[in-house]
Every structure is written in structure tokens, then in C-alpha cells.
Amino acid sequence: MNHNRCLSRREFIGLAGLGAAGAAIPRVANGAEPQNPVVNKVFQNGTTVDRELVSRKVVPFPNKQVRLLDGMFRQQAEINQTYLHMLPTNRLAHMFRLTAGLPSSAEPLGGWEKPDCELRGHFTGGHYLSASALAYASTGDKGLKQKADELVAVLAKCQKAHGNGYLSAFPGEFFDRLRAGRPVWAPFYTLHKIMAGHLDMYTHTGNEQALETLKGMADWVGRWVGSLSDDHMQRVLEVEQGGMLEVLSNLYAVTGSERYLRTARRFDHHAVFDPLAGYRDELTGLHVNTNIPKIIGAARQYELTGDLRYHDIADYFWHEVTGRRAFCTGGTSYREHWLGTPGNLEKDMGQDMEECCCGYNMLNLTRHIFAWTADPRAMDYYERTLFNSRLGTQDAQGLKSYFLPLARGWWKYYNSPYDSFWCCTGTGIEEFSKFNNSIYFHDRDGIYVNLFIASEVNWPQKGIRLRQETRFPEQEGTALVVSAERPVEMALNIRIPYWATRGGRVKLNGKPLPVFSSLSSYLTLQRTWINGDRIDLSLPMSLHIDPLPGDETQQAVMYGPVVLAGRLGNAGLTHSNTYLDYNPSPGGKPVAVPVIQAGMGVGANWVEPVHGQALTFRTVGQSEPTELIPLYRLHGERYVVYWKVNPRTSKAQA
């Protein structure tokens, strides 16, 4: 890390630049303590718990201390909340009741929650609780908390009826099949979702009943895995298990009970972890979202135990995926797998690209990487993925996507209200409930402004509020306004992103400051802040090309951090191939897309802004102009993200 300092004429301004653009994010070597570490505490239910053995350089503010302000993120979060309110509690609990031998007359849900689906319960007793808890913490929605509290109470009755700590919407016989090596669809995956939902209800809403239910489930898991040899357990782990390593680790952090840490370690999957610990990428052919949650669990183990092997697993994996296995959006996977080799994604193009769960979990992993290093390049990736891989995957009704096609001529498609409940429906309702959770981090001395999203953070320990007023990315910059009970000495660290190649300007209370920072760094303003202080940051954006890794002739166009999509009309699109039930892929065929005629290596000179229309562009120098808008804005149309660019004059079709 490089640290530079500059002086203004009137005040000391600390300018911290963390590395040059494009360089690898430095890794924490040999467990070395970062400079100025935060005390080893994590926020849980408004208090702090001191079980961490690794000092994080920065920590996020609790969700309840950050509020979204008017803007597209708040709008999308409110649409999601409306969907959460719409789902009836009795239908969510139906299969849990029947499995426990309790009566229920509710209408069953469909899709992956229908009575004969082997993943039933993952959404209704898991994702729904997590999303409701996150939405309550992020907005104070008491009605949603009440619904979730009622569901927790019903599930506690179901667990009591089982009499052994077990809780699921499917019978324990599924675990007998898992033990015997017979086909079964991921019972630990579903169990993890239910456990994580209860943990979130405890940590974000203070529901003590949820914690007691969770401990009963974890004790049941401990007894189940305790009966297996290590070799037998490794065979069990060949079946998708979600984030069992993470949730059990987090339960240890909450309770301090060592038995949960021991149970967690049974979910170390050696076939995946050993190559990563040895800095070997053997990911090709693996199911992507089976494995990202395992790595999040490894990151959590490192933080709680200090075991450097876990650090190396998580750190190496993150660098490999974000550096050599990610698309322009930050997302990853094709047909749910890594098919291409590192740095070559030609095999990963088509309709079923970028499973949305993968983007969700990569953001969760990135929060750990950033907390260890405070390196802005982790937040460069986070911003890219949030705006492009996550934001545009919800429609106006709150329905979510499963895949996000980036190849030419496809379209977005979504779940139905009551008859889908895919895994990505679940991670989607969680993501859209917590848009506020990574905008701001802090260390002992100051605030890190990571994302340009209209919001306000409250830091009562410092007696300060920071309000961010912006319409980014329509507005090329942001304003930060201080509300302080008294003068506060503090560092304000503002991310200068990788895409700010045209420089920028910063003003303090209307006066330009003769300081800025390099790309992918933090501009650190160190001073005594008083009520009403205002920072205005200008960050001009520009068009640039992001080629598909491994094929320079397939090019995506970006404007700043925003991926642009070419609009291709809605030919052949119907309600039935846009809103799906059980099957998360509609099939069909793409439309033909004109090949772009442009010289290789010429950048984005075949695209220009449309005058007077924000974030609207068009192709130039082609047989027909095509309009481009941000991918996150585009719904109900076919589109192209990766254009085929031909240096010849042929008018062939892609």
C-alpha cells in the first residue's frame, strides 16, 4: 500500500492512495496485523461480541445505522418489500407443519417449494426470514418483522413436534439417503438456509426464539455428522451443502459454544479446499454456487480461528474468480458451472449465463476481503457487480431472475409470484433487502465511502451523521453533507474508482481543494468536521470496452462502472417465456445481431452519447444504429451485451 499526503492552504488533507490501477490486491501475508486495526468485535443485535481472532482493518456499519434515501436503490428495495409482504405466512409454513405432523389447510406453494420438491423449505423457512430480518434492520419495517416473528414461532412449534431438534419442510429420511449415498437433492443446502434465516432473525431483529431454534438444529447436525468417519463425511460433502461451514461458524461467534466450531469444521471440503490452499485453480467443471458458499465459510473460519490456511483459500479463490473467471458485470458461471479455463470464457456464452446466486455470494465474500485489507479495488469489483449483476435482476413486481444472459439476442426472465421459488429468488429477496450494507465501512479514525448511493449513515459513537446526496450514475459524482453534534476530528475516505480515467475534482464547502487521488484509491480528507460541512466530488465518466476474457472480438461497452446493453426489440417475447414456474430457463432462440465493423484496439469509438438523454448511447458508423442503455434498466426486451466486433468490412450476422 502506498500512502501520499498533501496540504491545502488552510487545512491538512490526508490523501491515501492504495495502489495503482490494475495491480493485484495485496494479500495479508503470514497473518500480519493490518495497520490501525479495528478492535476484534462484530456487531450483533446492536451489541458487540468479541470472538474474532483476526483484526479487520475496517468493519461495516450495522444495517440499522444506514438508511437509503430517494433513488433507484431505495425504489428497488421498496418493490422487494412489497413482494415480501404479499406472501402469506400460512402458505410459507404449510409444508413445515405437515412434515412435523401438525395440521395445515393452507394452499401449497409451487415451484421449488411444492410438496414433492426435495428443496422445499429453503425459501419459506430460510431466505424469507433472512430477507425480512435484513429489511427490518435496513428500514425499520415493523409489519414485516411481525410477519417473520410469527413464522419463527410456527417453526419453533414444528421443531418441538419433531422432538429431536430437527426442523425442515422435508422428512429426516432425506438425510438417511444422503448418508447411504443414494440420490437426494441437497438436504444440507436447504438446512443451511433455514439455519441462516433463524440466525439473521436473531442478529438483526433480536428474536431470542429464533436463536433457540437454531441451536436445536445445530445440535441435531452435530449428532448427525458426529456418527460419520472423516472419509464418509467427505463423500457426503460431494452433495451441495450451501453455507453450513459459515452458519455454524457464525453460531459459534454468537454463542461461544466450541461444539458449534467443531461441527463447522466437519464441513471442510478437502477436494475443493486443498488445491486452493496450494494456490491451484482446479475450478473448471465445478458447480459454481455449490462452492462459493464454502469459501465464505473458509473466510469466516480464518476470522474466528486465525488459521492462515483458511485465509489463503478465500484470498486465492477471490482473486482467481474476480480476475480470470468473471464477466464484464462481475458475475460468473455458465449453466451454473465454470466451463472455461481461467482467463478464457469463450465456452461460457449463451442463454444460461451468470446464475444470480453467484453474484450474490461473490459480494458476500468480497466484504470479507475488503474488511481484511480496506483495499479500494475490492470495492471497485463490488460496485461493478452490484450495479450490473444484481440491480437489474428484479422486475416492477419484485420478481427475480435466475440467469442473466449476456450473449447476443437473449432477454431477461423472472420467477412467477407463487410457483417458482428458485434459489435465486431467495438470494434475490435477500440482496434487495440489504443494499445499504456496504456503502460505508469504518475504522477507529474515520468513515470509508465505498459506493455512490443516496443514503445516510449515523455514527453515534462519534456524534456524526453523513448524508450522501447523489443520482449516480446519472450524476457523475456525489455530495457528502456532515451533521455533527460537536466538532469531530475524523478521516473521511472517499473511493476514487478504477474507471475515473478523466480525473475529477473535490470541493470543501464550495472551495476547490488542490488534492485528488490516483485510480483505485481512497481520497482521505482528515480534518475537524463541523455541522454543515459539505464535500462535492466530481467523477466524470467515459465510454470504455471490456472484452470477453479469451476473445478480444467479443466486446462489452461500459460507461464508468455501468454495463450498457444494446436494445433489440421484443420480437417473440411473451408472458410465458418471461415469467417461469419450476424450470428457471425458458429455452427459445436468440435473434440475429449485426456485427460491429470497427478496427480492433480502437476502444469504444463506435459508440456515442445521445444528446439530451441521460445514460443513453447509440452505435455509429454501422449499417443501422442501435440504442444502448444501462443493463440494469432493461426489461421486456431482447438485448446484446457482448457484441461481435469484426475488423473487416463484412456485414455478416452474429
VOLUMFI-815023 format. One record per residue (C-alpha): residue in one letter; x, y, z; residue number from 1. Coordinates in steps of 0.25 Angstrom, whole numbers, plus 2048, in hexadecimal, padded with zeros to 3 digits. Example, Ala and Ser with C-alpha at 12.3 -4.5 7.8 and 13.67 -1.06 7.14 Angstrom:
BEGIN
aa xx yy zz i
A 831 7EE 81F 1
S 837 7FC 81D 2
//
This chain:
BEGIN
aa xx yy zz i
M 800 800 800 1
N 805 80E 7FD 2
H 801 81A 805 3
N 802 828 800 4
R 800 835 807 5
C 7FC 843 802 6
L 7FA 850 809 7
S 7EF 85A 805 8
R 7F1 869 808 9
R 7E9 869 814 10
E 7E7 85A 819 11
F 7EE 84D 81A 12
I 7E9 844 810 13
G 7ED 835 810 14
L 7EE 82F 803 15
A 7EF 820 804 16
G 7F1 819 7F6 17
L 7F0 80A 7F8 18
G 7F8 804 7EC 19
A 7F8 806 7DD 20
A 7EC 803 7D4 21
G 7ED 7F5 7CE 22
A 7F6 7F0 7D9 23
A 7F3 7E3 7E1 24
I 7ED 7E6 7EE 25
P 7F8 7E3 7F9 26
R 7F6 7D7 801 27
V 7F7 7D7 810 28
A 804 7CF 812 29
N 806 7C5 81D 30
G 7FB 7CB 825 31
A 801 7D8 827 32
E 7F9 7E2 82E 33
P 7F4 7EE 825 34
Q 7F7 7FC 829 35
N 7ED 802 832 36
P 7E5 7F6 834 37
V 7D6 7F7 839 38
V 7D4 7F0 847 39
N 7D1 7E2 845 40
K 7C2 7E4 846 41
V 7B6 7E1 83D 42
F 7A8 7E8 83E 43
Q 79D 7DE 842 44
N 78F 7E3 846 45
G 794 7F1 84A 46
T 79F 7EC 853 47
T 7AD 7E7 850 48
V 7B3 7D9 852 49
D 7C2 7D7 854 50
R 7C5 7C9 84E 51
E 7CD 7CD 842 52
L 7DC 7C9 842 53
V 7E0 7D1 835 54
S 7DF 7E0 836 55
R 7D7 7E6 82A 56
K 7DD 7F3 825 57
V 7CF 7F8 822 58
V 7C1 7F4 826 59
P 7B3 7F7 820 60
F 7A9 7FF 828 61
P 79D 7F8 82D 62
N 791 7F8 823 63
K 789 800 82D 64
Q 793 80B 82D 65
V 792 80D 81D 66
R 785 811 816 67
L 783 812 807 68
L 77E 820 802 69
D 775 822 7F6 70
G 77C 81C 7EA 71
M 77B 80F 7E2 72
F 781 806 7ED 73
R 776 80B 7F7 74
Q 76C 809 7EC 75
Q 770 7FB 7E9 76
A 771 7F7 7F8 77
E 763 7FC 7FA 78
I 75E 7F4 7EE 79
N 764 7E8 7F4 80
Q 75E 7EB 802 81
T 750 7EB 7FB 82
Y 753 7DD 7F6 83
L 757 7D8 804 84
H 74A 7DE 80A 85
M 742 7D7 7FF 86
L 746 7C9 803 87
P 73C 7C3 80D 88
T 742 7BD 81A 89
N 739 7B1 81A 90
R 73E 7AD 80C 91
L 74C 7AF 810 92
A 74B 7A6 81C 93
H 742 79B 815 94
M 74C 790 812 95
F 753 792 81F 96
R 746 78F 826 97
L 743 783 81E 98
T 751 77D 820 99
A 750 77F 82F 100
G 743 778 82F 101
L 73B 785 832 102
P 72E 789 82B 103
S 72E 793 820 104
S 723 797 816 105
A 72C 7A1 80E 106
E 72D 7A1 7FF 107
P 73B 79B 7FC 108
L 745 7A4 7F5 109
G 74A 79F 7E7 110
G 758 79E 7E0 111
W 763 79A 7E9 112
E 75A 79B 7F5 113
K 750 792 7F0 114
P 74C 785 7F9 115
D 755 77C 7F1 116
C 761 784 7EE 117
E 76D 780 7F6 118
L 772 78E 7F9 119
R 765 792 7FF 120
G 767 79B 80B 121
H 773 7A2 806 122
F 76B 7AF 803 123
T 760 7AE 80C 124
G 767 7AC 819 125
G 775 7B1 815 126
H 776 7BC 80A 127
Y 769 7C3 80E 128
L 76D 7C4 81D 129
S 77B 7C9 819 130
A 775 7D4 80F 131
S 76B 7D8 819 132
A 775 7DA 824 133
L 77E 7E2 81B 134
A 773 7EA 816 135
Y 76F 7ED 824 136
A 77D 7F1 828 137
S 77E 7FA 81C 138
T 771 801 81C 139
G 76A 7FE 82A 140
D 75E 7F7 823 141
K 757 7F2 82F 142
G 74C 7EC 827 143
L 756 7E3 820 144
K 75D 7E0 82E 145
Q 750 7DC 833 146
K 74D 7D2 828 147
A 75B 7CC 829 148
D 759 7CB 839 149
E 74C 7C3 836 150
L 753 7BA 82D 151
V 75E 7B7 837 152
A 754 7B4 841 153
V 74D 7AA 838 154
L 75A 7A3 834 155
A 75E 7A2 843 156
K 751 79A 845 157
C 755 791 839 158
Q 763 78F 83F 159
K 75C 78B 84D 160
A 753 781 846 161
H 75F 77A 840 162
G 765 779 84E 163
N 774 778 84A 164
G 778 786 845 165
Y 775 782 837 166
L 76E 78D 82E 167
S 76B 78C 81F 168
A 760 78C 815 169
F 764 77E 811 170
P 766 772 81A 171
G 772 76D 820 172
E 772 761 816 173
F 779 76A 80C 174
F 786 76A 815 175
D 785 75B 816 176
R 786 75B 807 177
L 792 765 808 178
R 799 75C 812 179
A 797 750 809 180
G 79C 757 7FD 181
R 78E 756 7F6 182
P 789 761 7ED 183
V 784 76D 7F4 184
W 783 77C 7F1 185
A 78C 783 7FB 186
P 785 782 809 187
F 791 789 810 188
Y 78F 794 805 189
T 781 796 80A 190
L 784 794 819 191
H 78E 79F 817 192
K 784 7A9 812 193
I 77B 7A6 81E 194
M 786 7A8 828 195
A 78B 7B5 821 196
G 77D 7BA 821 197
H 77C 7B8 830 198
L 78A 7BE 833 199
D 786 7CA 82B 200
M 779 7CC 833 201
Y 781 7CB 840 202
T 78D 7D4 83C 203
H 784 7DF 834 204
T 777 7DF 83C 205
G 77B 7D9 84A 206
N 772 7CD 849 207
E 776 7C4 854 208
Q 76D 7B9 850 209
A 774 7B8 843 210
L 781 7B6 849 211
E 77C 7AB 852 212
T 776 7A4 846 213
L 783 7A6 83E 214
K 78B 7A0 84A 215
G 782 794 84A 216
M 784 792 83B 217
A 793 793 83C 218
D 793 789 848 219
W 78C 77F 83E 220
V 796 782 833 221
G 7A1 77F 83D 222
R 79C 772 841 223
W 799 76E 833 224
V 7A7 771 82E 225
G 7AE 76C 83A 226
S 7A9 75E 836 227
L 7B1 75E 82A 228
S 7C0 75C 827 229
D 7C8 766 820 230
D 7C9 75F 813 231
H 7BA 75D 814 232
M 7B7 76B 817 233
Q 7C0 76F 80B 234
R 7B7 767 802 235
V 7AB 76E 808 236
L 7B1 77B 804 237
E 7B1 777 7F6 238
V 7A2 77B 7F6 239
E 79F 78A 7F7 240
Q 79E 78F 805 241
G 79D 79E 804 242
G 7A4 7A6 80F 243
M 7A4 79C 81A 244
L 7B2 7A0 81D 245
E 7AF 7AE 81E 246
V 7A2 7AE 826 247
L 7A8 7A4 831 248
S 7B4 7AD 832 249
N 7AB 7B9 834 250
L 7A3 7B2 83E 251
Y 7B0 7AF 846 252
A 7B3 7BE 845 253
V 7A5 7C2 84B 254
T 7A5 7B7 856 255
G 7B4 7B4 859 256
S 7B0 7A5 859 257
E 7BC 79D 854 258
R 7B3 792 84F 259
Y 7AE 79A 844 260
L 7BC 79D 83F 261
R 7BF 78E 840 262
T 7B3 78B 838 263
A 7B6 796 82E 264
R 7C4 790 82B 265
R 7BD 783 826 266
F 7B9 78B 81A 267
D 7C7 78E 815 268
H 7C6 788 807 269
H 7D5 783 805 270
A 7D3 781 7F6 271
V 7D0 790 7F4 272
F 7D8 796 7FF 273
D 7E5 78F 7FD 274
P 7E8 794 7EF 275
L 7E4 7A2 7F3 276
A 7ED 7A1 7FF 277
G 7F8 79D 7F6 278
Y 7F5 7A9 7EC 279
R 7F0 7A0 7E1 280
D 7E4 7A3 7D9 281
E 7DD 796 7D7 282
L 7CF 79C 7D6 283
T 7CB 799 7C7 284
G 7BF 78F 7C7 285
L 7BB 792 7D5 286
H 7AD 797 7D8 287
V 7AF 7A6 7DC 288
N 7A5 7A9 7E6 289
T 7A8 79C 7EE 290
N 7B6 7A1 7F0 291
I 7B5 7B0 7F3 292
P 7AE 7AE 800 293
K 7B9 7A4 804 294
I 7C3 7AF 802 295
I 7BB 7B9 80A 296
G 7BB 7AF 815 297
A 7CA 7AE 814 298
A 7CB 7BD 815 299
R 7C3 7BC 822 300
Q 7CC 7B1 827 301
Y 7D8 7BA 825 302
E 7D2 7C6 82D 303
L 7CE 7BD 838 304
T 7DA 7B4 83A 305
G 7E5 7BB 833 306
D 7E9 7AF 82B 307
L 7F0 7B4 81F 308
R 7ED 7A8 816 309
Y 7DE 7AE 816 310
H 7E3 7BC 813 311
D 7EB 7B6 807 312
I 7DF 7AE 802 313
A 7D6 7BA 802 314
D 7E0 7C4 7FD 315
Y 7E5 7BC 7F1 316
F 7D7 7B8 7ED 317
W 7D2 7C6 7ED 318
H 7DE 7CB 7E5 319
E 7DC 7C0 7DB 320
V 7CD 7C1 7D9 321
T 7CD 7D1 7D8 322
G 7DA 7D1 7D0 323
R 7D8 7C6 7C6 324
R 7CA 7C0 7C7 325
A 7C1 7CC 7C7 326
F 7B9 7D3 7BC 327
C 7B8 7E2 7BA 328
T 7AD 7E2 7C4 329
G 7B5 7DC 7CF 330
G 7AC 7CF 7CE 331
T 7B1 7C1 7CC 332
S 7AD 7B3 7C7 333
Y 7A6 7AD 7BA 334
R 79B 7A3 7BC 335
E 79F 7A4 7CB 336
H 7AD 79F 7C9 337
W 7BB 7A4 7C6 338
L 7BD 79E 7B8 339
G 7C8 7A7 7B2 340
T 7D6 7A7 7B7 341
P 7DC 7B3 7BF 342
G 7DD 7BF 7B6 343
N 7D5 7B9 7AB 344
L 7C6 7B9 7AC 345
E 7C2 7B6 79D 346
K 7BB 7A9 7A2 347
D 7B3 7B1 7AC 348
M 7AA 7B9 7A2 349
G 79B 7B6 79F 350
Q 78E 7B8 7A6 351
D 790 7B2 7B3 352
M 79B 7BB 7B8 353
E 79F 7C1 7C5 354
E 796 7BA 7CF 355
C 791 7C5 7D8 356
C 795 7BE 7E5 357
C 7A3 7BE 7E1 358
G 7A3 7CD 7E0 359
Y 79C 7CE 7EE 360
N 7A7 7C5 7F5 361
M 7B3 7CB 7EE 362
L 7AE 7D9 7F4 363
N 7AD 7D2 802 364
L 7BB 7CC 800 365
T 7C0 7DA 7FB 366
R 7BC 7E0 808 367
H 7C6 7D7 810 368
I 7D1 7DA 806 369
F 7CF 7E9 807 370
A 7CE 7E9 817 371
W 7DC 7E2 817 372
T 7E3 7EC 80E 373
A 7DA 7F8 80C 374
D 7DF 7F8 7FE 375
P 7D6 800 7F5 376
R 7D8 7F6 7E9 377
A 7CF 7EC 7F1 378
M 7C4 7F7 7F1 379
D 7C7 7FA 7E2 380
Y 7C2 7EC 7E0 381
Y 7B7 7ED 7EA 382
E 7B1 7F9 7E3 383
R 7B2 7F3 7D5 384
T 7AB 7E6 7DA 385
L 7A0 7EE 7E2 386
F 79D 7F7 7D6 387
N 79D 7ED 7CB 388
S 79B 7DF 7D0 389
R 791 7E2 7DB 390
L 78A 7EF 7DA 391
G 783 7EB 7CC 392
T 77E 7DD 7D0 393
Q 771 7E2 7D6 394
D 764 7E6 7CF 395
A 75A 7F0 7D3 396
Q 752 7E6 7DB 397
G 75E 7E1 7E3 398
L 760 7D4 7DB 399
K 76F 7D0 7D9 400
S 778 7CA 7CF 401
Y 77F 7BC 7CF 402
F 789 7BF 7C4 403
L 78E 7CC 7BE 404
P 791 7C9 7AF 405
L 79C 7D2 7A9 406
A 79D 7CB 79B 407
R 797 7D1 78F 408
G 788 7D2 78D 409
W 782 7CC 79A 410
W 779 7D2 7A5 411
K 777 7D3 7B4 412
Y 76D 7C9 7BA 413
Y 767 7C8 7C8 414
N 760 7C0 7D2 415
S 751 7BF 7D4 416
P 74B 7C4 7E1 417
Y 747 7B7 7E7 418
D 74D 7AC 7DE 419
S 75C 7AD 7DD 420
F 764 7B0 7EA 421
W 771 7AD 7E3 422
C 77E 7AE 7EB 423
C 780 7BC 7E4 424
T 772 7C0 7E8 425
G 777 7BE 7F7 426
T 785 7C5 7F5 427
G 77E 7D0 7ED 428
I 774 7D4 7F8 429
E 780 7D4 802 430
E 788 7DD 7F9 431
F 77D 7E7 7F6 432
S 77B 7E8 805 433
K 78A 7EC 809 434
F 78E 7F6 7FE 435
N 793 7FF 80A 436
N 79D 7F5 810 437
S 7AA 7F8 809 438
I 7A8 807 805 439
Y 7B0 80B 811 440
F 7BB 804 81A 441
H 7C3 80A 825 442
D 7D0 808 82D 443
R 7D3 80F 83A 444
D 7D6 81C 834 445
G 7CC 81E 829 446
I 7C2 81A 81E 447
Y 7C4 813 811 448
V 7BB 818 806 449
N 7BB 80C 7FD 450
L 7AF 80D 7F4 451
F 7A8 819 7EE 452
I 799 816 7F2 453
A 790 821 7F8 454
S 790 81D 807 455
E 793 822 815 456
V 79C 81B 81F 457
N 79B 81E 82E 458
W 7A7 81C 837 459
P 7A2 81F 845 460
Q 7AF 81C 84C 461
K 7B5 828 844 462
G 7A9 830 845 463
I 7A9 832 836 464
R 79F 82F 82A 465
L 7A4 82F 81C 466
R 79A 831 811 467
Q 79D 82D 803 468
E 795 835 7F8 469
T 796 82F 7EA 470
R 78F 82A 7DE 471
F 79B 822 7DA 472
P 79D 81D 7CF 473
E 794 827 7C8 474
Q 79C 831 7D0 475
E 7AB 830 7CF 476
G 7AF 831 7DD 477
T 7A9 833 7EB 478
A 7A7 83D 7F6 479
L 7AA 83A 805 480
V 7A4 842 810 481
V 7A8 842 81E 482
S 79F 843 82A 483
A 7A7 844 837 484
E 7A2 846 846 485
R 7B0 84C 848 486
P 7BD 84E 840 487
V 7C3 840 83D 488
E 7D1 83C 839 489
M 7CF 831 82F 490
A 7D5 82C 822 491
L 7CB 82B 816 492
N 7D0 821 80C 493
I 7C9 822 7FE 494
R 7CB 817 7F4 495
I 7D1 81C 7E7 496
P 7CD 811 7DD 497
Y 7D5 80A 7D2 498
W 7CC 810 7C7 499
A 7CF 81F 7CB 500
T 7D9 820 7C0 501
R 7D5 82E 7BD 502
G 7D9 833 7CB 503
G 7D0 83A 7D4 504
R 7CE 846 7DD 505
V 7CB 847 7EC 506
K 7C5 854 7F3 507
L 7C4 856 802 508
N 7B9 860 806 509
G 7B9 865 7F7 510
K 7C8 867 7F6 511
P 7D1 85F 7ED 512
L 7DB 857 7F4 513
P 7E9 855 7ED 514
V 7E9 846 7F0 515
F 7E4 839 7E9 516
S 7E8 82B 7E9 517
S 7EC 820 7DF 518
L 7E3 816 7D9 519
S 7DE 80B 7E3 520
S 7E2 812 7EF 521
Y 7DC 81A 7FB 522
L 7DC 829 7FB 523
T 7DE 82B 80A 524
L 7D9 838 810 525
Q 7DE 83A 81E 526
R 7D9 846 826 527
T 7D0 84A 831 528
W 7C2 84A 82B 529
I 7B6 853 830 530
N 7A8 853 82D 531
G 7A4 857 81F 532
D 7B1 853 819 533
R 7B0 84F 80A 534
I 7B8 847 801 535
D 7B5 847 7F2 536
L 7BC 83D 7EA 537
S 7BC 83D 7DA 538
L 7C0 830 7D3 539
P 7BE 831 7C4 540
M 7BB 824 7BD 541
S 7BF 81F 7B0 542
L 7BC 814 7A6 543
H 7C5 808 7A6 544
I 7C6 7FA 7A1 545
D 7C6 7ED 7A9 546
P 7CA 7E1 7A0 547
L 7C5 7D3 7A4 548
P 7D1 7CC 7AA 549
G 7D8 7C4 7A0 550
D 7D1 7CA 794 551
E 7D4 7D9 790 552
T 7CA 7D9 785 553
Q 7BE 7D8 78F 554
Q 7BD 7E5 796 555
A 7B4 7EB 7A0 556
V 7B3 7FA 7A1 557
M 7B3 801 7AF 558
Y 7B1 80F 7B3 559
G 7B8 811 7C0 560
P 7B4 805 7C8 561
V 7A7 803 7C1 562
V 7A6 7F8 7B6 563
L 79E 7FC 7AA 564
A 794 7F3 7A2 565
G 790 7F5 794 566
R 781 7F5 792 567
L 77C 7EB 788 568
G 76D 7EC 78A 569
N 763 7E2 790 570
A 760 7D8 784 571
G 75B 7CB 789 572
L 75B 7CF 797 573
T 74E 7CA 79F 574
H 74A 7C9 7AD 575
S 74C 7BA 7AD 576
N 75B 7BC 7A9 577
T 75D 7C7 7B2 578
Y 757 7C2 7BF 579
L 75A 7B4 7C2 580
D 756 7AA 7CC 581
Y 75E 79E 7D0 582
N 768 79E 7C5 583
P 771 7AA 7C6 584
S 775 7AB 7B7 585
P 76B 7AE 7AC 586
G 772 7A8 7A0 587
G 770 7AE 793 588
K 779 7B5 789 589
P 781 7C2 789 590
V 77F 7CC 77D 591
A 78A 7CF 774 592
V 792 7DB 778 593
P 79B 7E4 76E 594
V 7AA 7E2 76F 595
I 7B1 7EF 773 596
Q 7BA 7F4 768 597
A 7C6 7FA 76F 598
G 7D5 7F9 770 599
M 7DA 7F1 77B 600
G 7E0 7F8 787 601
V 7D9 805 784 602
G 7D1 806 791 603
A 7C3 80A 791 604
N 7C3 813 785 605
W 7B7 80C 77E 606
V 7AE 811 78A 607
E 7AA 81F 78D 608
P 7A1 826 797 609
V 793 82A 792 610
H 792 839 795 611
G 788 83D 7A0 612
Q 785 82F 7A5 613
A 78C 82A 7B1 614
L 793 81D 7B0 615
T 78E 81B 7A2 616
F 798 818 797 617
R 798 812 788 618
T 7A1 80B 77F 619
V 7A8 814 774 620
G 7AE 810 767 621
Q 7A5 804 765 622
S 79B 800 75B 623
E 790 802 765 624
P 791 80A 773 625
T 78E 802 77F 626
E 78A 809 78C 627
L 791 805 799 628
I 78D 808 7A7 629
P 791 802 7B5 630
L 78F 7F3 7B6 631
Y 788 7F5 7C3 632
R 77D 7FE 7BD 633
L 77A 7F4 7B2 634
H 76D 7EB 7B4 635
G 764 7E5 7AA 636
E 76D 7E6 79E 637
R 778 7DE 797 638
Y 786 7E3 798 639
V 795 7E2 796 640
V 7A0 7E4 7A0 641
Y 7AC 7DD 799 642
W 7AC 7E2 78B 643
K 7B4 7DB 780 644
V 7BE 7E5 77A 645
N 7C3 7E2 76C 646
P 7CF 7EA 767 647
R 7CB 7E7 759 648
T 7C0 7ED 751 649
S 7B7 7E1 750 650
K 7A9 7E3 754 651
A 7A7 7D4 759 652
Q 79E 7D2 764 653
A 7A2 7CD 772 654
//
